[in-house]
């Protein structure tokens, strides 16, 4: 486990920004081309009638949401057929829906669901057809979801609008920008049939060594995070008509442990939890959030049993529903994560989650085992059918409010026109331009004068966005003689070769990603050695943190440093324009950057340069 760099109390001492969402009129959903048969009048009528016609197996199926393999509902590739057969015992996504009466499906790129807008919309329609054509009266439209937080966690590929993410929005200090990002994102998702983005992140990132949240959070100030969380709830729900999901309750921002691989323990006192972690969830609930996702974390101050929050009646029923008054759908974080599987077997986890107060069970490691365990718990009396009905009623209510009872299908042609529309991409540029944070310009290097120069662009890279090539191309377009040399986690030889190349150029721009992560044996430490070698050439070096802004504490000697918080193409375009003085950096740090040893503050919350 990594050592926390600085305590939450030290970081919070410098904070004090409050953001509140301005009123914005609601907008309608994208038009649809087909609809289900007329529903009983009103929400209550449809929910009650639907629930009455469902068998127990159908009700239990509504509790589960999971992935399926394939780009087409009925004609997946041979490889995806084999993957479905291994995971679910049937070959096509449609058959998975039909066999398990699934209430929800979650799209991923690795399950081959997300290629282009037309394909995604067609897949969604095919899955809805499978859900609605099961030959019984208990037909229920499907809830389709994905992780579209934006920034470093996004699933929809280009041409979808790709905003820079939560911490970047925190740097912009604009509730309006946060709401715009959610509105545009939500409309594009709705256009392809996705009605549940697992966003916004309501965690307050007060631990710089947090390996799983970091830039996914709006920042370290509870008031700022609360305001932007509420703004995004309104953007998703009121403006785009999709269900916002505030996560991860009761707050995953102060841990050095990744719940994907181990069980984190949050040591906040009850007073600290009320002051630091609770405000964003309170604001989300006040804004009308319809869904909240649980965290697989232990919070002894809220429940001393040692059970993760996902399985804790004291936290989900006692605190979330009882104290905070939440009445919507509680969805678990993925049940295939290690943190929730440590104390109990996979057949017990879904039953315990329901007993704790969860409604929607996300991605169990064995769907058949989980489904059968819940059915057996009802048969044995451990769970009552009435308890199952409570969760199903909440899920049906959420689906009705999304418009799924009226119009479960989407217009494929309209999806193609909506996703990546010029107005949406223009909004991405406007929002991103306000997020870039200039942290250091000690040598006065920036903004760069227009001059004939040779530029080396190097450092961390990823094929999905190619930030090194993107930055290099932007320099070339401005008349520079540019070399792109990706050096992601470079070897010692690659570092030496890159430094030699830098010595032959007038300027080097180097991208770093979590260069602070220096756990023993972690290859990310090579980024620190690369930056040191570049500085040793004596040539001007611009260092850009394309993820966590904390990297500067571990890069001694750097005098020119900027933070983009993400590596989207829009973020890289904003960066290069700012480097050349075509726009002025406006972002301010939404976190405190501590010194490397964690004993002090290197750059305070709110710091940011401009020119």
N, C-alpha and C positions, 0 to 999 in steps of 0.2 A: 504494500500500500504506500502511496506517495505521502510525504510529509506536507501538511498544509503550510502554504507559504506565509500566510499572515492571518490573524484571527479575524472573525467577522466583526468584532467590536472595533478593531483598529480601522477596518475598511469603512464601516458605517459612520465613523466619527466625522468623515469629511463630506457626507452626503446631505442633500437637502432640496432636491428638485422635485416638484410636483407637476404632473401632467394630467389633464382631464380632457376627455373627448368632447369636441364641439358637436352640437346637433347637426345632423345631416339627414335629408329626406331619404326615405327608403326607395329602392328601385326594384322593378319587377324581375322575375326570373326570365331567362332566355325562353323564347317560344318553343313549343314542342309540337310534334306532328301526330302523335297518337296518345291515347289514354286508355286507362282501364275502364271497365263498365261503371256506370254511375254508382257512387257510394251513398250510403244512408246520409241524410242531411246532417251536417255538422260533425265536429271532431268527436264528441261523445258518442254520437250515434254510430259512426264508422268504427271507432275503437271497440265499443261494446259488442256490436254485431259481429265483427271479425273475430274477436276473442271467443265469443260463444260458439262459433262454428269450427274452432280449432281443436284437434286432438291433442293429447298430452305430448305425443312425439313432435307434433308441429310446434307446440309452445316451447318445448325444450330446444328445438332447432333454432327458434328465434333468438335464443340467448347467445348463440355462437356467431362469431365473425372470424373468418380465416382467409388465407390465400388460396388461390387455385392456379394451376399452371396452364398457360396458353393464351394466344392472342385472339382466338376465336372461340365462342362458346360451345360450338358443336364440332369444329374441325381443327383442333390443335395439331401441332406437329407431332411426329412420331416420338420425339424425345419428351415432349410435354405429356403425351398420352402415357408414356411409361412412368413419368414422375407422378401424375395423378393416380395411376394404378397403385404405385408403391405407397403413396401417402393416404389414399382414400378408398382404394378398392374398386374404383371406376375410372374410366379413361378421359372423359371430357369435363370441362367446367360445368356445363349444364347438368350432367349426371351427378356431380358433387352436390349441386344445389338441390336437385330432386331427391337424392338419397337421404340427405341429412336435414332437409327442410331449413336450410341455412337462413338466418336472419340477415347476415351481412357478409360481404367479401371485401378484402383489402388488397388493393393493387400494388404491385412492385415491379421494378424493371427486371429483377432476377427471376421472377416467375413469368416473365415475357408477356405482361399485360399492357405495357405502355410503349407504343411505338410512335404513333402520330394521331392527331385529333380524330380523323375519320375512323381509324381502326379502334381507338378506345371507345368512341361513341357506339360503334357497331357491336363491340364486345359487351358493353353495358346493356344495350337493348336485348342482346341474346340471352344474357343472364337474367334480365327481368322477365323475359318470355318464359324461361325455365321456371322461375319462381311463381309465376302467375298461371301456368298451365299444368298444374300438378293433378288436375282432375277432381279436386275436392272443393268444398265450399270455403275452407279455411285458407284461401289464397291470400298471400301477403307480399307486397312488393319488397324488393331487396334493397338494403342499405349498402351502398358502395362507398368505400373510404380509401384514403391514402394519406401518407405522411407528406403534406405539402406545407412545411413550415417556412420554406424559402431559405435562401442563404446556403448553408452547408447541408441542409436536409431538405431535398426536394425530389420529387419523383417524376413530375410531368416534364418531358424533354422539350426542347425547342421544336416548334416556334412559340411554346407557351411563355407567358410573361414570367421572368425570373428575377424576383426582387432580392435585395442583398441580405435579408434575414433580420432576426430580432435585435441583436446587439447593435447592428448598424442603425436600425430604427431608433434605438435608444440614444445613439450618438446624435441623431438628427433632432431629438427632443420635440418631435411633432406628433401629437395625437392624430392630426389630420392626415399626415403621411402614413402612419400605421393603419388607419382606417382605409385609406386608399389602397394600400397593398392588400389588405384582406378583401376588400370589395372586388378588386380586379381578379385576384386569385380565386375567390369564391365563384365569380361569374364564369370563369373559364372552366373550373371544375364542374359546375352544374351543367355547363353546355355539353360535356362528354359523359354525363350521368353520375358523377361523383358528388355525393351530397354530404360527406362527412370528412373534412380535412382535419387531421389530428393536430390542430393548432387553435389558439396560440399557446406558447410556453409561458406559464405563470410562475416559473421558478425564479427566485432571486439569487443570482450567482455571486455569492460572497466568498467563495473559495476559489482563488485563481488556479489551484491545482485540480479543479473539478474536471475529470476526464470525459464526462458524458454530457454535460450541459454546456458550460462555456458560452460561446457566442450564440447558442440557441436561446439564451436568455436575453431579455431587454437590458439587463444591467444589474448593478449591485444596490440600487436605491429602491426600497420597497414601494415608495410613493410613485416613482417613475414607472416601475414595472406594473404596478396596479393600474395606473392611468392608461398605459399603452395596451395592456391586456384587455381592459374594458373597451377601448377603441376598436380593437380587432374583433371582439365579440360582436359589436354593432356592425362592423364592416362585413363580416361573414353572414350574420343572421339577418339583420334588418335590411342591408343593402343587396346582398347576393342570394339570400334565401337558402343558405346551406347551414349545417349545424356546426357551430364552433365547439371545440373540445379544449377546455382549459386543463393543462397538465403541468406537473405530475403531483397530484395531491398526496400528502400534505406539504410538499415542497422538497425538491431534489437539488437545491442550489448550493448546499454547504456540505459537500462530501468529496473525498478524494478517491472514492471507490465507484467503479462502473457496475451498475446493477445488471448489466448483460452477463457479467462474469462472476460477480460476487454479491454478497448482501451488505449494502451500506448501512451504517448506523449514524443517525443525525443526533448529535449531543446537545441540541438547543434545549434550554429550559422552557417551561411553558410560557414564561414572559417573553423570551426571545422568539419563540414560535409566533406568538400573537403579534409581535412587533415587526418581525422580518418576513416570515413565510406566509402568514395568513392574509395580509392586505390584498394581494392580487386576486386571491380566490374570493374574498369578500366582494371586491369590486366586480369581478366577473359575474357572480351570482346576482348582484344588484343590477347589472346590465342585462340580465335575462339569459345567461348562458344555459344552453339546453343539455350539455354533456360535460362531465369532468372525468379525466383519466386518473387512475390511481398510480401510485409509485410503489415499487417493490423495495421499500426502505423501512428500517426499524427506527421509530421515534419513541424512546423510552418515556419521555415526558408526557406523551399522549397515550401510550399503551406500554406498560412495563413487561408485557408477556414475552417479548422477543419475536412476536409474529410480525411479518411485513405488513404495511398498511393495507395492501390488497386483501389480506386475509383477516383483518382486524375489525370486529364489530365495534370496538370502542372508537376507532378512528372513522370508519365509513358511516356507521349508523349513529354513533354517539356524537362525534364532532361535526362531520360533514352535513349530515341530515339534521341532527338534533340542535347543535349550537349554531351552525351557519345557515340552516334553513334551506338547504338545497333540495329541490323536488324533481330534478331532471334525471337523466340517465347517467349512471355511474358505469364507466367502461374500464376494465382492467388494462393495464399495460400488458404487453405480450406475455402469455403464460409459458412460452418456451424459453424465457430468460432464466438464467441460473439462479438469480436472487430469490425467486418465488418458489423454486423447486428444492431448496436445500433441506427444509424441515419436514416436508410431507411428500408422499408419492404423487405422481401425475394424476392418478385417479381421485385423490383427495382434494387437490388444489381447486378445481372448479366448484366442488360442493362447498368447500370452506369459503370461497369467495362469495358465493351466493348467500351463505349464512351470515357473512360479514355485512352484506348490504349491496354488493355489486349487482349490476343488471346484465351487462354485455360482457361476454367472456371472449377475449381476443387471442387468437392463434394458440390454442393448446397444442402441445407437441404431438399428441395423438388424438385426433378429433373423435374417432370412434370410441376410444377408451373414455374420453371426457364426457361425451354424450351419454354413453351407457352408465357411467358413474352417477350422473345427475338423475337419470331415469330410475336407477336402483335406489338412490337416496329417497326419491319420492315413494317408491314401492315399499321401502322399509320404514317410512315415517320420519326419517331424519329431516327431510324437507317436505313441506306440504304443497299440494297443488295450488293452494291459495297464495303461497309465497312465490311460486313460479309465475302465477297470474299477475302479481304486483309488478314484477320486472317486465313481463311481456306487455302489460298495459302501458308502462312508461315508454317502451321501445315503439309500440304502435302509435302512441301520441306524438313522439318525435317524428316518425315517418309521415304522419298526417300533416304536421306543421311544415314539413319540407315540400308538401305538394305531391308526394308520391301516391297517395290514394287517388288523386285526380289525374295525374300525368306522370306515370313511371318511365315512359319512353322519351328519348330525345331525338331531335331532328339532326341527322348526321351532317347534312349540308350546312345547317346553322352552326354546328359545332366547329366545322372547318373555318367558317367565317369569323367566329367569335374568338377562338384560341389564337393568340398572337396578333390580334387586331392592331392596326396602327395606333389607335388611341391608347390601347393597353401598353404597348411598348414605349410610347411617349411618357406614360405615367411612370414606368420603370426608370427611365432616364431622370425624370424630375425628382423622384424619391431618392434615387441613388446619389445624385449630385449633392444632396444635403447631408450625406452620411460620412464622407471621407474625413478622417481626422489626421491632421498634421501634428505630430507629437514633438519632433525635434527638427530644427533647421539652424543649428548652432553655427555652422560655417557660412550661412547666408547663401547656400548653393541654389536654393529655390526662390522664385520660379526660374526655370532654365531660360536663358536668352535664346532666341532663334539664331542658330549658327551651324555652320558645316562641321559636324562632329561625328565621331565613331562611337557607337553605343553597344555594349554587351548587356544582354538581358539573360539572366540565369536564375538558378534556384529551384524551389519546389514547383512541381508541375503535375497535372493530371490530364489524362486523355479526354475526359468528358468535357472540359472547358478550355484546355490548352492555354492557361494564362500567360506562360512565357511567350508563346508565339503571338498571342493577342497583343501583349504589350509591345513586343518587337515590331509587329506590323504597324502599330500606331505611331511609333517613332519613325519608322520608314516613311510613312505617309506625310510626316512633317519634315522630310528632307534629310534625316540622319542616315548614316551608313551603319546598318544594324546587324548584329549577330545574335541569334537565338540559340542558347545553349542550356537546355534543361539539366538540372543537377539535383534531382530529388533524392534525398538521403545519400549523398555521394560517398564513394570510397575515397581513401587517402589519395590514390592516384588521380581520381577525377577532380578532387579538390586542387591538387597541384596543377593539373592541366587547365582548369578553369581560371586559377589565379594567373597563370602565364598568359592566358587569353585576355584577361582584364588588364594586364600591364601594357598590352598593345592597343587598348582602347582609351578614348578620352573620358568615358563615363561608364560606370556599371550600375545597373539596377538589379537587385537581388531580391527574390521573393522567398519569404520564410513562412512555415506553417507549423505551429506548436513547437518552435525551437526551444521553448522553456522545458520541454518534457525530457528530463535528463535522468530518468530512473536507470539504475545500473543495467547496462547492456542495451539500452534503448537506442536504436540507430538514429533517432532524431537529433542526438547530440552532434552528429556530423554536420548539421546545419550551422552550429556554432563555430565549428572549425572552418567551414567554408567562408563565413563572414569574416572571421579573423584573418584568413589568408588573403581575402580581397582587400581588406583594409591595409594589410602589410605592403601592398603594391604601391601605396602612396597616391594612387589615382582616386578621384572622387567616387564615392559609393553612396547610392540611395538604397536603404533597406525598407522593404515593404512587408508588413505582417498581413498576410492574406487570410488569416483566421484570428487567433487569439492576440489581443493587443499586448499581452504580458511579455512577449518575447524580448522586448528591449532590455529588460532587467538582466538577461543572460547573454547580452551581446555587447561587451565592454568596448568602448572606443567609437561606437556609432554616433555620428553627429547629425545625420539626416535620416529621419524615420517617420513613416506614415503607417496608418492602420486602415485597412479596407473592410475588415471583418468577414469578408467572403471573397470568392475568386470567380464570381460570375463575369461574363463578358462585359456587362454594363458596369460592374465595379472596376474592371481593368480600364475601360474607356474613360470613366470619371477620373481615375488615377492619372492617366497620361495627360488629359486635358489640364488637370491641376498642376502637374509637374511643369507644364509649359505656360502657366499663368492664364490659361483660357477660362478658368473659373477659380474662385477662391475657396479653399477648404472651409467648411462650415461646421463639421462635426466636432463634438466635444466628448471626451471620454465618459462613457456611462458606467465605468468601473474605476477603481483605484488600482494603479500599477504599483505593487510593492517592490522593495529592493529584493535582490536575489536571495538573501538570507531570511527574508520575511520579518525583519526587525523594524522596518520603517517604510516610508512612502517615497517612491521614485518620481511618479507623476500622479497628481491628485485627481480625484473625480472632478469632472468638469473642465479639465485642461484641454486646450486645443488652440493651435496657431492658425493664422490666416495671412494672406498677402493680396 
